[in-house]
Amino acid sequence: MFGDGARYRQVKDSLLDVFKDRIRDAAAQGQRLRIQGGNSKHFYAPTTHSDAVLDIRAHSGIVSYEPSELVVTVRCGTPLAELEAVLAEQGQCLAFEPPHFSVDGQSDATVGGMVACGLAGPARAVVGGVRDHVLGVQMLNGKGESLTFGGQVMKNVAGYDVSRVLAGSMGTLGVITEVSLKVLPQAPAEVTLACHLPQSDALALLHRWGAQPLPLNASCWVNDNHTQPAQDMLFVRLRGAVAAVDAAVPRMCADVVALGGQAAAIDQTQAKADWAACRDQRLPFFTPPAADMALWRLSLPQTAPVLDLPFAPFIEWHGALRWLWAPLSAAAQLRAVAAQAGGHATLFRAPAQATGEMPAVFHPLPTVQQRIQRELQQQFDPHGVFNTGRTGLL
């Protein structure tokens, strides 16, 4: 269905030869190449210097897909929307819900960029992240050499697990040319509950639900100041077997009422649209409140309490992910609070009008981890071809 025999191999080899030549030429001339797909995540950990762009979108297409094996192998330039449409035809999906950051419904995201950025959507706390679904990769390193890691099966323990290291590496190790991914069936039942609860009660309830056999798949809490009056709202998505979801709804609603709140299931069509908007940061919360405000991403343990910060959060992943708008000058404060809670803070979107010194995008790594990361980059890219100022979280 997807393989095209000798013609596929010729096209593939020809494109890879072009990529290899570009990399080798850059290494010989001391140039830096910025790997680019759809450029849908250009705002995230932007490059500070590069001599040229290595556009990988022509290297596109699904190489193999076996629905019964729950595995798909895809070239790096394949549009993410195209892959998801093919999976949906077979009743399957990428369970980690990678964001597209689409504009006006148009998605430019590619599979290679999805893996390189390592970002996951609302279901991340339950199903795992991108690296948890990567089975194997083919890549080109900074010397223009073809490397293969992992495979196309669930259980593959041969060699170092470099496949997963590439997830979140931000193009700092090389060019991902093909990736094999684990896919999962779509859930037979889904319900979203809207609950009126303050932040502390919402977090406590999420922690309690997380310890119970409930089909809890995703959650988000926000102080919705776009309603009059503003309301504290917790949204929870249940996914799983029909019987499990049906049994969980009245039980969870009763838990909310016992805390003095209200809960009810909402329209499923609207709920699906809202979760997609949450994934792609198109909800009202993600509109910058002012031109000098930055969007910060705080990754914390799920059991982290309400943070002592003057900035209103948007909370996902059952408490493990906190988004908030704050000025660049708050970087030290945010990182100190995040570290105290056992997590870290990332500058996710810089302000439209930045003033003063720009803080580092990622939370400073411990000394040992910094050394490991530098040595890993040196092994994969000894000439610094992909050293464009980006920093990946390997």
C-alpha positions in Angstrom: 0.0 0.0 0.0 2.7 2.4 0.9 5.9 0.9 -0.4 6.8 1.8 -4.0 9.7 -0.6 -4.6 12.7 0.4 -6.7 11.3 3.8 -7.5 10.9 4.6 -3.7 14.4 3.5 -3.0 15.8 5.6 -5.9 14.0 8.7 -4.7 14.9 8.1 -1.1 18.6 7.5 -1.9 18.8 10.6 -4.2 17.3 12.9 -1.5 19.6 11.4 1.2 22.6 11.9 -1.0 21.7 15.6 -1.4 21.3 15.9 2.4 24.7 14.1 2.9 26.4 16.4 0.4 25.0 19.5 2.1 26.2 18.3 5.5 29.6 17.4 4.3 30.1 20.7 2.5 29.0 22.6 5.6 31.4 20.6 7.7 34.3 21.3 5.3 33.5 25.0 5.2 32.8 25.5 8.9 29.2 26.4 8.3 26.1 25.7 10.4 22.9 24.3 9.0 19.4 24.8 10.6 17.2 21.8 10.0 13.7 22.9 9.1 10.5 21.1 8.3 7.2 23.1 8.3 8.7 25.7 10.7 5.5 25.4 12.8 7.6 25.6 16.1 9.9 28.4 15.0 9.2 30.3 18.3 10.4 27.4 20.5 14.1 27.5 21.3 14.9 29.6 18.2 18.3 29.4 16.6 20.7 32.3 17.3 23.0 31.7 14.3 23.1 29.6 11.1 24.5 29.9 7.7 21.8 28.1 5.7 18.6 26.1 6.1 18.4 22.3 5.4 14.8 21.9 4.3 13.7 18.3 4.8 10.1 18.5 3.5 10.8 16.8 0.2 11.7 13.6 2.1 8.1 12.7 2.7 5.8 9.7 2.7 4.7 6.7 4.8 7.2 3.9 4.2 5.3 1.1 5.9 2.2 0.8 8.0 0.9 -2.4 9.6 -2.3 -1.6 11.6 -2.3 -5.1 13.1 1.2 -4.6 14.4 0.5 -1.0 15.7 3.6 0.3 14.0 4.1 2.9 11.3 7.4 4.0 9.7 7.4 7.5 8.2 9.9 9.8 6.5 10.8 13.0 8.3 9.2 15.5 5.9 5.7 13.8 6.0 3.0 16.3 7.1 1.8 15.3 10.6 -1.8 15.9 9.5 -1.3 13.4 6.6 -0.1 10.7 9.0 -2.9 11.3 11.5 -5.5 11.0 8.7 -4.1 7.7 7.5 -4.1 6.3 11.1 -7.7 7.6 11.7 -8.9 5.6 8.7 -7.8 2.5 10.5 -9.2 3.6 13.9 -5.8 4.4 15.3 -3.9 7.4 16.5 -0.8 8.9 17.9 -1.9 8.6 21.5 0.4 11.4 22.8 -1.5 14.0 20.7 1.4 16.0 19.3 0.6 19.7 18.9 0.4 21.2 15.4 0.3 24.8 16.4 -1.9 25.3 13.3 -3.0 28.7 12.1 -6.5 29.1 10.8 -6.9 25.4 10.7 -3.8 24.9 8.5 -1.1 22.7 9.9 2.5 22.8 8.6 3.9 20.4 11.2 6.0 17.5 10.0 6.8 14.2 11.6 10.5 15.0 11.9 9.8 18.3 13.7 7.3 16.4 16.0 10.1 14.1 17.1 12.8 16.7 17.2 10.8 19.0 19.5 9.5 16.2 21.6 6.2 18.0 22.5 3.1 16.2 23.5 -0.5 17.2 24.1 -3.2 16.8 26.8 -2.9 13.0 27.2 0.8 13.1 28.0 0.5 12.3 31.7 -1.4 9.1 31.0 0.0 7.7 27.7 3.6 9.0 27.9 5.5 11.5 25.6 6.9 11.3 22.1 10.0 9.4 23.1 7.9 6.7 24.7 6.4 5.9 21.3 9.6 6.1 19.2 10.7 2.5 18.3 13.5 3.3 15.9 15.1 6.0 13.7 17.3 6.5 10.7 19.4 9.7 10.8 22.3 11.6 9.3 24.9 12.8 11.7 27.1 15.9 11.5 29.6 14.0 9.2 26.9 13.1 6.7 26.9 9.4 7.8 23.7 7.3 7.8 22.9 5.8 11.2 20.2 3.4 12.3 19.0 2.9 15.8 16.2 0.8 17.3 13.8 -1.0 15.0 10.1 -1.5 14.1 9.0 -3.7 17.0 7.8 -3.0 20.5 10.6 -5.0 22.2 14.0 -4.0 20.9 16.9 -3.9 23.3 19.8 -4.0 21.0 22.4 -1.3 21.5 22.0 2.2 23.0 18.6 3.7 23.0 19.5 6.6 20.8 16.1 6.6 19.1 14.5 8.1 22.2 17.4 10.5 22.8 16.5 12.2 19.5 13.1 13.1 20.8 13.5 16.6 22.1 17.0 17.0 20.7 15.9 20.1 18.6 18.1 19.1 15.7 21.3 19.4 17.7 22.4 15.8 16.9 21.6 15.4 13.3 18.8 15.0 10.7 16.1 12.5 11.5 15.3 10.9 8.1 12.9 8.1 9.1 11.1 7.2 12.3 9.1 4.1 13.4 6.3 4.9 15.8 4.1 2.9 18.1 0.4 3.8 17.4 -2.7 2.8 19.4 -6.4 2.2 18.8 -8.7 5.1 19.3 -10.8 4.7 22.5 -14.3 3.3 22.0 -15.8 5.8 24.5 -15.0 9.4 25.5 -16.6 11.9 27.8 -15.5 15.4 29.0 -16.7 16.7 32.4 -16.7 20.4 33.3 -16.3 21.0 37.0 -16.5 24.2 39.0 -13.6 23.9 41.5 -10.9 26.2 42.9 -7.3 25.3 42.0 -6.4 23.6 45.4 -9.5 21.4 45.3 -9.0 20.6 41.7 -5.4 19.5 42.3 -6.4 17.4 45.3 -9.1 15.7 43.4 -6.9 15.0 40.4 -4.3 13.4 42.8 -7.0 11.2 44.4 -8.4 10.2 41.0 -5.0 9.4 39.8 -4.7 6.7 42.4 -7.9 5.0 41.4 -8.8 2.7 38.5 -10.5 5.4 36.5 -10.3 6.0 32.7 -8.9 9.5 33.3 -7.1 10.6 30.1 -6.5 14.3 30.2 -7.3 17.4 32.4 -6.9 21.1 32.4 -7.7 23.8 35.0 -8.1 27.5 34.4 -9.5 30.6 35.9 -11.7 31.5 33.0 -11.8 35.3 33.1 -13.4 35.4 29.7 -16.7 34.7 31.4 -18.6 37.1 33.6 -18.0 36.6 36.4 -14.7 34.7 36.1 -14.9 31.0 37.0 -12.5 28.4 38.2 -13.0 25.5 35.9 -11.5 22.0 35.8 -12.1 19.9 32.6 -11.4 16.2 32.7 -11.5 13.9 29.7 -12.4 10.2 30.2 -11.4 7.7 27.6 -11.6 3.9 27.5 -14.1 1.1 27.4 -17.8 2.1 27.3 -18.6 0.4 30.6 -15.6 2.0 32.3 -16.4 5.5 31.2 -20.2 5.1 31.9 -19.4 3.9 35.5 -16.8 6.7 36.1 -19.0 9.7 35.2 -21.5 9.6 38.1 -18.7 8.6 40.6 -16.5 11.5 39.6 -19.4 14.0 39.5 -20.3 12.9 43.1 -16.7 13.6 44.2 -16.9 17.1 42.8 -20.2 17.8 44.5 -18.8 16.5 47.8 -16.3 19.3 47.6 -19.0 21.9 47.1 -18.5 22.2 43.3 -20.6 21.3 40.3 -19.9 18.9 37.5 -21.6 17.8 34.3 -20.7 16.2 31.0 -20.4 18.7 28.1 -21.2 18.4 24.4 -18.8 15.9 22.8 -18.3 17.8 19.5 -17.5 21.0 21.4 -15.2 19.1 23.8 -13.2 17.6 20.9 -12.7 21.0 19.4 -11.7 22.5 22.8 -9.1 19.8 23.4 -7.6 20.3 20.0 -7.5 24.0 20.7 -5.8 23.2 24.1 -3.2 21.1 22.3 -2.4 23.8 19.8 -2.6 26.7 22.3 -5.6 28.3 20.6 -7.6 28.7 23.7 -8.2 32.3 25.0 -5.6 31.8 27.8 -2.8 31.6 25.2 -3.5 35.0 23.8 -0.7 37.2 25.1 -2.1 39.6 27.8 0.5 42.2 26.9 3.3 42.6 24.3 6.0 42.3 27.0 4.7 39.1 28.5 6.3 35.7 27.8 4.7 32.3 28.0 6.4 30.0 30.5 6.1 26.3 30.8 6.7 24.8 34.3 7.2 21.0 34.4 6.6 19.7 37.9 5.7 16.5 39.7 2.0 15.8 39.4 1.6 16.1 43.2 3.0 19.6 43.3 0.8 22.0 45.3 -0.6 25.4 44.3 2.5 27.5 43.6 3.3 30.8 45.4 3.4 32.9 42.3 1.4 36.1 41.4 0.7 34.8 37.9 -2.5 32.9 37.0 -1.8 29.4 35.7 -3.3 27.1 33.1 -2.8 23.6 34.5 -2.5 20.4 32.4 -1.3 16.8 32.9 -3.1 16.4 36.3 -1.0 19.1 37.8 2.4 18.3 36.2 2.3 21.1 33.6 1.7 24.7 34.5 1.5 27.4 31.8 1.6 31.1 32.8 2.3 34.5 31.4 5.0 36.5 33.1 7.7 39.0 32.1 11.3 38.0 31.3 12.4 39.6 34.5 10.5 36.9 36.5 12.8 34.2 35.1 14.8 33.7 38.3 11.7 33.7 40.5 9.9 31.2 38.3 12.9 28.8 38.1 13.5 29.0 41.8 9.8 28.1 42.6 9.8 25.4 40.0 13.0 23.9 41.4 11.7 24.0 44.9 8.7 22.0 43.8 11.0 19.5 42.1 10.7 20.7 38.5 12.0 23.2 36.0 10.8 26.2 34.0 11.1 26.8 30.2 10.7 30.0 28.3 8.3 28.7 25.7 7.3 31.8 23.8 9.3 35.0 24.0 7.4 38.3 24.2 6.6 40.2 21.1 8.4 43.2 22.6 11.3 41.9 24.5 13.3 44.3 26.7 16.4 43.7 28.7 18.5 40.6 28.7 16.9 37.4 27.3 17.1 34.5 29.8 18.1 31.0 28.6 15.2 29.1 27.1 15.7 26.0 29.2 16.3 25.7 32.9 20.0 25.4 33.6 21.1 21.8 33.7 23.2 20.2 36.5 26.9 20.2 35.7 27.1 16.4 35.1 24.1 16.5 32.7 25.6 19.5 30.8 28.9 17.5 30.3 27.0 14.4 29.1 25.0 16.5 26.7 28.1 18.3 25.3 30.0 15.0 24.8 27.0 13.4 23.1 26.8 16.4 20.7 30.5 16.1 20.1 30.2 12.5 19.1 27.3 13.0 16.7 28.4 16.4 15.3 32.1 16.9 15.8 32.3 19.8 13.3 29.4 21.7 14.9 27.3 21.7 11.7 24.1 21.7 13.8 25.4 23.9 16.5 23.0 26.8 15.7 22.6 28.0 19.3 19.6 25.7 20.0 19.7 23.6 23.0 17.9 20.3 23.2 16.7 18.4 26.2 18.3 15.1 25.5 
